[in-house]
Amino acid sequence: MQVVILCGGKGTRLSEHTDEIPKPLVEIGDKPILDHLMNLYARSGHKDFILCLGYKGEKIEEYFRDNKDRNIEFVHTGENANKSERLMKVKDIIKGNTFLLSYGDDLSDVDINTVIESHKKANKIVTLTAVPLISQFGIIELNEKCEVTRFREKPKLDHFMNGGFYVMEKKIFDYIKPGYDLEKETFDDLAKDGQITAFKHNGFWKSMNTLKDVVELNELYSKGNAPWIK
């Protein structure tokens, strides 16, 4: 299956790095996060990539142009395009009815092929990987007397959030309308029609949005404890 990766955002919250390079080229250890992400897919047998480029996209193309282990198509989808617009611009080069979609700044130890099997069984247009919402802060537990009974450091909450790592049918393009945001209007319309399902993943997932995230991912990698590398 082809893997479409949205990697055109400006990464403004990582301006310490992204003034010079696009966020997907920010390094974890000795290679960019985008390289780690593509390796995750390649290990599952998916080596055909469509990179939706935007901000400083030419630097991504320059970095990966001579790659011999993967088939990569570079598509410059505009610096200010939203996710739906980027996806629409690669519609005609997606082969077959089913494809994979990821964001260029997320990593996980999710089994891609298991998500695909779940998608086939559900028979929906979109399957997204749902991951537990983790509290940004440590929390305390209280009893009826307001005595502190337990401290919990940034626990997993009872809610799930969208972790990306999608399997999609090309029918999704029937739901993308001009000006639509992928995760708002498009997914909302799919939900109303009962055409989007979730694969619950309780393992590792992390998005690289801030300098703190970069530091944490690099610490995992340097200690040989990077769950996304199997």
Secondary structure by P-SEA (a helix, b strand, c coil): cbbbbbccccccccccccccccccccccccccaaaaaaaaaaaacccbbbbbcccaaaaaaaacccccccbbbbbbccccccaaaaaaaaccccccccbbbbcccccccccaaaaaaaaaaacccbbbbbbcccccbbbbbbccccccccccccccccccccccccccccccccccccccccccaaaaaaaaaccbbbbbbccbbbbcccaaaaaaaaaaaaaccccccc
